[in-house]
Amino acid sequence: MKTLREAVDRIEEGLLAALLAFMTLLTFVQVVLREFNVSMIWSLEATTYSFGALVLFGMSYCVRTRAHISVDLLLRRLPKQLQRPTHLVAVAACVLYAIMMLYGSVTFVERLHALGNMARDVPAPKWLLTITMPIGFALLAFRFLQVGWRLLRSSGDGVGQLSEQPSHGREN
């Protein structure tokens, strides 16, 4: 089980790095080509889809590495015996959100597939370019379920204590 989780972690990190590198390189090349009055018309759309995928995969990465902003001022003022159940409710709400978005994004991609729409400038079907939506929300739900499981198993009081350390060994 641990190796599967580690594999998912590595794939997630690799995708984030690849998307960021692709976007940076493509934007750089486009700027240089403009100096020679040459344009890659598809580059803006490709960068837009890549940025969307980066955000979607980045959400789950931030949950895993505790990089999201945690607004817990009110929670910390609750009595200790209410903090853990309140955390569980918050995690359950996050899982519910991710599942609802997963359902909506699967429906969206299925409809694009049924319609057969093509992207405007990138020579690919739109459903293929938006498949990152359900994948990203499934990964987000998985990460929140991990946080919930750690909350149920641990004796810690805070959600911040329950997330895993970043896999690259950096302390937050």
C-alpha positions in Angstrom: 0.0 0.0 0.0 2.8 2.4 0.9 4.5 1.9 -2.5 1.3 2.6 -4.4 0.9 5.8 -2.4 4.5 6.7 -3.1 4.0 6.0 -6.8 1.0 8.3 -6.9 3.0 11.0 -5.1 5.8 10.7 -7.6 3.5 10.8 -10.6 1.7 13.8 -9.2 5.0 15.7 -8.6 6.3 14.7 -12.1 3.1 15.9 -13.8 3.4 19.2 -11.9 7.0 19.7 -12.9 6.4 18.7 -16.5 3.4 21.0 -16.8 5.3 24.0 -15.4 8.3 23.3 -17.6 6.1 22.9 -20.7 4.3 26.2 -20.0 7.5 28.1 -19.3 9.3 26.8 -22.3 6.3 27.3 -24.6 5.8 30.9 -23.4 9.5 31.6 -23.8 9.6 30.3 -27.3 6.5 32.3 -28.2 8.0 35.5 -26.9 11.2 34.9 -28.8 9.4 34.1 -32.0 7.4 37.3 -31.8 10.6 39.2 -32.2 10.8 37.6 -35.7 7.1 38.2 -36.5 6.4 34.5 -36.2 3.6 33.1 -34.1 2.5 29.7 -32.9 -1.3 30.4 -32.8 -1.9 27.2 -30.7 0.5 28.2 -27.9 -2.0 30.3 -25.9 -4.6 27.6 -25.9 -2.0 25.0 -25.0 -0.7 27.1 -22.2 -4.3 27.7 -20.9 -5.1 24.0 -20.8 -1.7 23.3 -19.2 -2.3 25.9 -16.5 -5.7 24.5 -15.8 -4.2 21.0 -15.3 -1.4 22.5 -13.1 -4.0 24.1 -10.8 -6.1 20.9 -10.6 -3.1 18.7 -9.8 -1.7 21.4 -7.6 -4.7 21.4 -5.3 -4.1 17.8 -4.3 -0.4 18.3 -3.9 -1.0 21.3 -1.6 -3.4 19.2 0.5 -0.7 16.5 0.8 2.1 18.9 1.6 0.1 21.3 3.8 0.7 24.2 1.5 -2.9 25.4 1.6 -3.8 28.3 3.8 -5.6 27.0 6.8 -8.1 29.3 8.3 -8.5 27.8 11.8 -8.7 30.8 14.1 -12.2 30.0 15.2 -11.4 26.3 15.4 -8.5 26.9 17.8 -10.8 28.8 20.1 -13.1 25.8 20.5 -12.7 23.6 23.5 -10.2 20.7 22.8 -13.0 18.1 22.9 -14.8 19.9 20.0 -11.8 20.5 17.8 -11.4 16.9 16.5 -15.1 16.5 15.5 -15.1 19.9 13.9 -12.0 18.9 11.9 -13.8 15.7 10.8 -16.8 17.8 9.6 -14.5 20.1 7.7 -12.7 17.2 6.0 -16.0 15.6 5.2 -17.2 18.8 3.6 -14.0 18.9 1.5 -14.4 15.3 0.4 -18.0 16.0 -0.5 -17.0 19.1 -2.5 -14.3 17.1 -4.4 -16.8 14.3 -5.1 -19.4 16.7 -6.4 -16.8 18.4 -8.6 -15.6 15.0 -9.8 -19.1 14.0 -10.8 -19.7 17.4 -12.6 -16.3 17.2 -14.4 -16.9 13.6 -15.5 -20.3 14.7 -16.9 -18.7 17.6 -18.6 -16.0 15.5 -20.3 -18.5 12.8 -21.3 -20.7 15.5 -23.0 -17.7 16.9 -24.8 -16.8 13.5 -26.0 -20.3 12.8 -27.2 -20.4 16.2 -29.1 -17.0 15.5 -30.6 -15.9 19.1 -30.2 -12.4 20.0 -31.2 -10.2 22.6 -29.5 -9.9 25.9 -31.4 -6.2 26.0 -32.1 -4.7 22.8 -30.6 -5.4 19.8 -33.0 -7.0 17.6 -30.3 -10.5 16.8 -29.1 -11.7 19.1 -26.3 -12.6 16.1 -24.1 -9.0 14.9 -24.2 -7.7 18.3 -23.1 -10.2 18.5 -20.2 -9.8 15.0 -18.9 -7.5 16.5 -16.3 -10.6 17.9 -14.5 -12.0 14.5 -13.3 -8.4 13.2 -12.6 -7.6 16.3 -10.6 -10.8 16.1 -8.5 -10.4 12.4 -7.9 -6.9 13.0 -6.7 -8.1 15.9 -4.5 -10.8 13.6 -2.9 -8.2 10.9 -2.4 -5.9 13.4 -0.6 -8.8 14.6 1.7 -9.7 11.0 2.5 -6.0 10.5 3.5 -6.2 13.5 5.8 -9.5 12.2 7.3 -8.0 8.8 7.8 -5.0 10.3 9.6 -7.4 12.4 11.7 -9.3 9.3 12.8 -6.2 7.4 13.6 -4.1 10.1 15.3 -4.3 11.7 18.7 -3.3 15.1 17.3 -5.6 18.1 17.5 -4.9 20.0 14.3 -5.4 19.1 10.7 -2.0 20.7 10.0 -0.4 17.9 12.2 -2.2 15.2 10.2 -0.9 15.9 6.7 2.2 14.1 5.5 5.5 15.9 5.2 6.5 16.7 1.7 8.0 13.7 0.0 11.1 15.6 -1.0 12.1 15.9 2.7 11.6 19.6 3.0 10.3 20.8 6.3 7.4 23.2 6.2 
